[in-house]
Amino acid sequence: MKPIKFGTDGWRGVIADDFTFERVGVVIQAIGEYLYEEDMASKGVAIGYDNRFAAEEFAFLAATILTRQGIRVRLSATNCPTPVISYVTRYDNMGGGIMVTASHNPAPYNGIKFKPWYGGSAPPEATARFEARANELLGNFDVDAVRAQGPDESLLTREDFVPAFIKHVLTFVDVDLIRAAAPRILIDPLYGSSIGVLDRALREVGCEVHMMHSERNQGFGGLHPEPIALNLGPFMEAIKGMDVDGGVASDGDGDRLAGCTEDGVYLSPHHVFSLLLMHLAEDRGQTGGVVKTVSTTTMIDQLAERYQLPVFETPIGFKYIGQLMMEQDIMIGGEESGGVGFRGHIPERDATLIALYLVEMMAMRKTNFSGLLAQLQALVGDHAYDRIDVKLTRPATAYDFAILRTNLATKVAGKTIQLISEKDGLKLLFTDNTWLLLRASGTEPLLRVYAEAHTPAEVTALLESGLQLAATVGIEKAK
């Protein structure tokens, strides 16, 4: 059995393979011990879970173990998005929050996210301690005995966290303005835990809401619960026959969001992040820093320059964005995978507030999603983007990238390299404001290749060039 290992945002595994009651048990035991060591156990823990198979049972196990350690637990009465647990943790002064979720991973997976007292991602120092202690406990922890004993009911409450969360996010938008405009929105939660939260928030502000994939389906109906174009074919096709102003789709645990125009054009997370920056800066007159990861569009840089706002670039992982949001005056932070966070909310991404800001933007500008996209393109021009994940014969190493960096020519795919960044992998920025990024997965033998250019054909050429570059140093595709 492979060891327990935390990734960029929690620990994930395949249910009944490496995500089992015993392994969840040792992770939760380790988290409880950590809370005592950090003098946070007395503040208690909020626990939530998504729509996956047996998620509520794993959450109940977590509550059982923590209460038997003498820690007060507030357990969600129903499945909910991860941002709800982050909100409760931060604003109710909890010692930490635990979310049972595998986020956007497919149905066979589940996972554990831990949120420290501030409601953001756990720092590497904390997850390293969880890993070490959990792996030490493996084989020495009788999870069946703990389950048979059950929780200390005097330390356990079951609560509906959603009403307070929705009340909070509605304070960020002009509810009366949106109600007067009454936007018509199609929502595709991809069977995830945004159901009953994202749609409820939009109805609260007067939207006419239409839903699809809106019941609990533990197999996600065969869909992959990540809101990228590859997974949203039914959503983009359905909207064409509807009388709506646009659509939004969220991921499995409700912290990421993409969109679609009323005529079926995909609004990537890059477009959504850029529109939100436009809205906050132009419509709301806000100022402050803007944070993006290395794999995020240069549209953000163009807009930030236009609004005279500072831009910070981080490695991939919202934990880096969240850290900056706590340290500096950051107005907005976002990433390529669809997560965006906002000043004054939580140092985390949140699909519900993203959607609320988008409908407010439509209301203020008296247009639909197509109109918003046209306004964005008028400012920044045309941008195309894609990413491919390639299984390798062996994991790519830092040494591979160092050799690749040394051997680089001055041109790639006919484009002249202007700048090279090694912040996370190897990123080549070209003189025509396009770029190519190669980075290795931290947990499996995968090479991720990202590119942004002015046309889809240019993006395809860059991605192919990226694979060819990798092959020159022995980073080769598995057959």
N, C-alpha and C positions, 0 to 999 in steps of 0.2 A: 504494500500500500504506500503510495507516495506521500511525502510529508505535507502538512498543511502550510499553505503559502498565501499571504495576502498580496493582492495586486494593487493597481492604482487607486481602487476605491472598494476595498473590502476583500473578502475571501469567497470564492465561488467553486462549485464542484458539481459533478453529475449526481443527481439524486439516486440513492441506493448503491452507488459505486464509491465515490469518495466524499459525497455529502450524505452522511448517515447520522442517526441519533447520537451515536458515540462521539463522532467527530464534532458535531455541533455542540455536544455537551462539554467537551474539553475546551473549545473556543470560548464558550460562555463562562465557564469556570475561570479561565484565564482573564477574561474581561472583568469579572467580579473582583478577582484578586488585585488587578491593576487599579480599579476604582478605590479600593482600600489603601493601596500604596500611595495614591495621589490625593488622599484625603477628600474624595468626592463621593464615597459610598453613601454618606448620610443624606445626600440630596436626592437620592433615588434615581431610577432609570425609567424612561418611556420606551415601550416596545411596540412595533408595528410589523405588518407583513403584507405581501402582495397577493396576487391571485393564483400563484403557482400551486402545484400538487403538494398537499400536506403542509403548506406554509403556516397555517394557524397552529398545527401540531408542533412544529419546530419553535414557533413563537411561545407557545405554552410551556414547552420544555425550558426555554430560556428564562421565562418567568419563574418556573419552579426552582431552577438552580440558583437564581439570584436571591429569591426570597429565603431559600434555605441557607444562603450565606448572610442573611440578616439585612438584605437590601430591599427597600421599598420599591415596588414595581407598579407602574401604570400601564396596563395592557390595552391596546386598541380593541374596541368591541367588534370591529370589522376590518376588512382589508382597507388599506389607504396608501396614498403615494408617499414616497420617501420624504419629500419636502414637509409633509405634515409632521413627521417625527422630528425633523430638524427644527421646525417652528416650536413645537412643544418643549423640546430640550432647551432651546435658547430662551424663550420668553417665559417659561415656567420655572426657570432656574434649577433645571435638573442636573444631576451629576454626569449624565450621558444618555444617549439614545441608541437603541438597537433596531435595525430594520432587517427582517428576513426577506431577502430579494436577490435575484440574479440580474436585476436591472433589465437591460436590453438583450441578454443572452436567450437562446431558444429554450423551449419547454423542458428538455431533460435536465436543465441546470437549476440550482438554487444557490443562495449565498447569504452571507452576513455582512452588513455594513454597521460600523460603529461610529457614532457622532459624539465627540466630546461636548462639554458643557456649552460651547458656543454654537453648536448646531452644524458645523462644517465637517469636512473630511478629517479623519484621524491622521495625525502626523506619522511619518515613517518610524520615528522613535517608538511610538505607541504600538504600531502594528508589528514591529520587530519583537517587542516584548510579548504580544499575544502569541505570535508564531512560536517563539522559543518555549514558552510555558505550555502551550497546547500540545506541542509535539512531545514534550517531556511527560505530559499526563497520559498520552495515548497508551492504551493497554493497562493503565493503572487507575482507571476511572470507571466505576460501576454505574453506568447511566441507567440501567434497568432498576436498580435499587432506588435511585433518585426519583425516577418516574413513578415507581410504586408508592413512594412516600408522599408524593404530591407537593404542591406549593404550601407555604405558610400563608393561609388565607388572610391572616391579620395584616399581612404586608402587601396584599394584592388587591388592586381595584381594576375594574374593567370600564373603559370610558370611550365615548365617541368624541374624538379629537377634531372632527371635520368642521363643525359649526364655528368654533373659535378661529380655526385656520382661515375659513372663507371670510369671516368678518374682518380679519386682519388684512388679507390681500385686497379686499375691496377698498380699503382706505388709500390705496395707491392710485386709483383712477377716479375720473369724474363720472360717477354713476348716473347722475341726471342727464348728462350729455349723451352717454351711450344709450340710455333708455329712450331718449327722444329720437335717436337715429334708428334704433331697433334693428341692428345688423342681423342678417340671416347666415347662420354658420353650420356647416357640416363638421361633426367631430368623429374621428376614428381613434379610439383609445387602444386599438389593437388588442382587445380583450384584457387590457392591463388594469392597474389599480387606480387610474384616473377616473374610471367609471364612478359616477355619483359624486365626483368632486369637481372636475373640469367642467362638465355639463351643468352642474348645479351653480357654479360660480357665474357662468355665462348667462344662465337664466336669471340669476339674481340682478344682473345689470340690464335686463330687458332684451337679451338676444333671443331670436327665434332659433331654437336649437334642433338640429336633425342629427341622429345618431346611427352609426353602424358598428358592428363588432362590439356591442355594448353589454354583453352579458358575461358572466364568469365562464371561462372555458380554460381548463387547466392545461390543455395542449395548445392553447392560442389558435385553435381552429386550423392548425397546420401552418399558421403564419409565423414569421420571425418578428418579435415585438420591438423592432428598431425602426424608427421613422425615416428610412432612407428610400430613395426612389425605387430601388429594386424590390422592396417589400410593400409598396403602396399602390401597386397596379389597380386592384379593385377600388380603392379609395379615389384615385384620380379618374377612373372610368365612371364611377357612380356620380361624381359631382357634375359631370357634363350634362346629365339629364335633370338636374335639380335647379330650382329657382332660389339660389343662394348667392351671397356676396363673397364667399370663399370658404376654405376648410382648413382645419388643423388636425394633426395626428400626433399622438404622444406615445412614449415608449412604455415598457412593461411596468415600471415603477413611478411613472409620472413626473420625471424630472427633466425630460428632453422633449423638444417639440420641433416639428417641421410643418410646412403649410402647402396649400394648393390654391391656385386661383380658381375662380368660378368656372373657367373654361378648361380646367384640367391641366394647367401648367404647374409643375412642381416648384415649390418655393423651398429651396434647400436651407439647412441651418445657417449657411453663410448669408443668404438673402434675409432670413429672419433676423439674425443678429444685426445686420446692417440697417434694416428697417427700424429696429428698436433704437439703435443709436441715433438715426435721423429723428425719430419721434421725441426722444428725451431731449436732444439738443435743440431742435428747431421748434417743435410744438410746445414743449414744456420749459424751454429755456434753461435746462440744467447744465451744469459744468462739473468737471472733475475728471479723474483719470479713466482711461479705457484699457482693459486687459484682454489680450487674445493669446491663444496658444500658437506654437510654431506652425501648426497645420491649418490655420484659419486664414480666410481670405484677405487679400490686400485692399478690398473695398473698405475695410475698417480703417486702414491707414489713410486712404484717400479722404474719407469722411472726417476723421479726427483732425487731419491737417486743415480741412475746410473750416471746421469749428474751433480750431486752435486749442485742441485738447491733447494732453500727453498720452502716448501709447506705451504700454508695457507688454513685452512678449515673454511668455513662460514656456517651459516644457509641457508636454501633453499630460493632462490630468487636472481636473477641476480643483484638486487640493492646492495646486500652486496659485490658481486664481483666487480661491477663497482666502489663502494666507495674505495675499496682497490687499484684499478687500478689508481685512481686519487691521492692516498696518497703515494704510494710506487712504486718502479721500478718493475712492474709486466709485465712479458713477455707474459703470456697467462692465461686466466681464463675461466673455463667452468663448465657446470652443466649437470645433468642426463637427462634433457629434450631436449638436443640438441643445446643449445646456447653456443657459444664460442666467446670470445672477445680477441682482440690483441692490444699490445702496439703500440701507435702512430696512432691508427685509431679512434675509439669512445669508451667510457666506456660502451659499450653495445655489445650484440651478433649480429652476421651478417652472414646469410647463404651464401651470395654471396662471401665474402672473404674466408669463410671456404672452399667453393668449389674451388676457385682459388688456394688456398694453396694445396689442395688435388691433383689437376691436375699437379701443379708444382712438387709435390713430386713424382708422377708417372713419369714425364718427367726426373727428376734428377736421379731416380733410375732405369729408363728404364724397368718398369714393369707395370702390371695392378693392379686393386684393390685386386685380389686374392693374388698377389705377395706381396703387402703391408701388407695384413692381416697375411700372413705367416711370414713375417719379424717381425711383432709386436709379434706374438705368440712365436717366437723363443727367444725373450727377456723376456717376462713376463709369459709365460705359458698359459694354458687354463683358461678362466674366463667365467662364466655364470651368468646372471643377470635377475631378473624379479621384477615386482611391481604389487601389486593388490590394488584396491580401494574398500573398503567395506562400504556400507550404514549401518548406525547404528540406533539403536532404540532411541538413544539420543546422543548429541554431547559428545565427549571425553573431559575431563578436565585436567588441570594441576594436580589437586589432584589425579585423576585416575593414572596418570603416576608416581606420587610420591609414591603412595602405591605399584604400580607394581615394582618400583625400590627397595623399601624396602624388598619386598617379593621374590626377585629373587633368584633362586638356582645358584649353581656354573656352571651348565651345561644346555644347551638348544640344543635339537635335537642331543644329544650325543657329542656336542662340548663344550669345556671348555672356559668360558669367561675370556678374558685377560684384557679388558678395557671397561668401560662404559662411554659413552658420552651423556650429556644432553643438548648439544648445540641447538638442534632442535628436540624435541621429545625425544625418548629413543633409543640409538644406542648401540648395543652389538657387540664388536669386539672380535673374537675368536683367539685362539692360532695358528690355521692353516691358518691365513690371510683371513678368510671369515668374513662376518658380516650380522647383521639383524637390521633393523631400523623400529620403529613404531612411527608415528606422526599423529596428528589430523589435518584435514583441518581447516583453519582459518575462513572459510565462510559458511560451510555447515556440516551436521552430517556425515562426512566421516572419516574412518580410512585408512591411507595409510601405507601399509606394503611393505618394500623393502628388497631385499636380494641379496648378491653376494657370489658365491662359485665357486668350480672348475668344477662342472657338473650341468646340468639342474635338475637332480634328487635331488642333495643336496639343490639347491635353492628351489625346491618345498617343501622339508621337512622343511626348515627354515621358509618359508612363513606360512605353516600350524602351526608350533610351535608358530609363532608370533600371529596368531589368537587365539590359545589356551591360550597363556599368557594374551592377552587382555581380554578374557572371564573371567579369574579368578578375575578380579576387576570390572566386570560388564560392560565392553565395548563389547557389543554384536551386532551381525549382525541382521539387520532388516529382518523380514520375508516377 
